[in-house]
Amino acid sequence: MSESSSRPERPAPREDQQNDTDAEDAGVPVIPVWLSDWVALILGPAALVALLAIVGFGQAHGAVYGWVLLAVAVCVTAALWGWGYSRRRQAAQARSDRSLCGRLEMAAVDRMSGGQFEKYCEDLLPHCGYPGARRVGHLKGQQAVDVTARTRAGTLLAIECKRQKISVQPKVVNALVGAIKVGRYQGYAGMVISSAPATSGAKALAAEAGIMMVDRPVLQDWMGQVQTQLGLGSQARGMRAAAKVAVAVLGCAAIVLAVTFQVAGSPRSAAAVRVRPSAVPAPGSVVREYFAAISRHDWPQVWQLGGKNLGSGPYASYAGMISAYRLSQRDVLTAVHASGESVTGRFLAYETTGTVQAYDFSLTIRAGTITAGHQTLLATSYPHN
């Protein structure tokens, strides 16, 4: 689990400061807090009076107009609620961003306790492309795992957080491998996040086991990227509020028109609304992203995009796929041709040994995933001594 060295450190934040941080991380309430106060006693009867007025208007002037007026009232209420909820979410996000910005320095990380570092990783991971981060290290029975999260592709991650001054040793990686091979976290991908650098042995073992190693240099790079993201996010936040208000107004207008034409027209005009299926990426785009994931060694993404369907024998498992790429440095596409669900082309495979291999490939893509394929070695270029 998270640990720190025995050297004396600065005092940890007071309990009340920690409680303030936890309060900032609490979810945004769907119902405004003020509705639980005396204001609700006024709004309830007011809403009932408005509903009775709409019913009376419909009886006097026709049901069509009554339904349209009711739809307008519902849309306006929903738009006002949506605007208020958006503002509350933005305020909560701004507080969270300010809190995180104050901790995006290694000096601040070095002063954290083990538990504080776990919480810090939980806050940092979503900004680095790993949503759904949740701290579990404080729970009983969560051996060798401090935080869980997901990759962008949805792959589950078990994460070990090490706030320490000594270098990360291979035993840390071995403990995490054991946690994801058997028991509660079986089948999860693994990641180690440390405020200290990792030894070459720990890095080699992590690469062999498919564990993502985020040691001090990588963590510093992540923190720099998040600082940039938070700065850009604060500049764009005002534009998002205006855009949401515009979308709410357009949505209200669309609903009012739909109700008007539906009630005024014939019964057959009330056809069911067709829901467009979510867009599926083009086969050529899937193949390009697959090779890009190989080049950046994003093995969970490679597995999700189709690596799970391409291996055979000892390479059919997730660990086997990573083992097959153990010498891979990067893959460079030189030609891509898409025809329906079939994509063919060529690529150059650069290895860490300096060897370069040229391949022809043919892949089948369905629903955004590579389902089958093969490749043919054309030529091999060895490094010159």
Beta strands, then each sheet from edge to edge (+ up, - down):
strand 1: 134-135
strand 2: 147-150
strand 3: 156-162
strand 4: 189-194
strand 5: 211-214
strand 6: 328-339
strand 7: 342-351
strand 8: 356-366
strand 9: 369-381
sheet 1: 1+ 2- 3+ 4+ 5+
sheet 2: 6+ 7- 8+ 9-
end
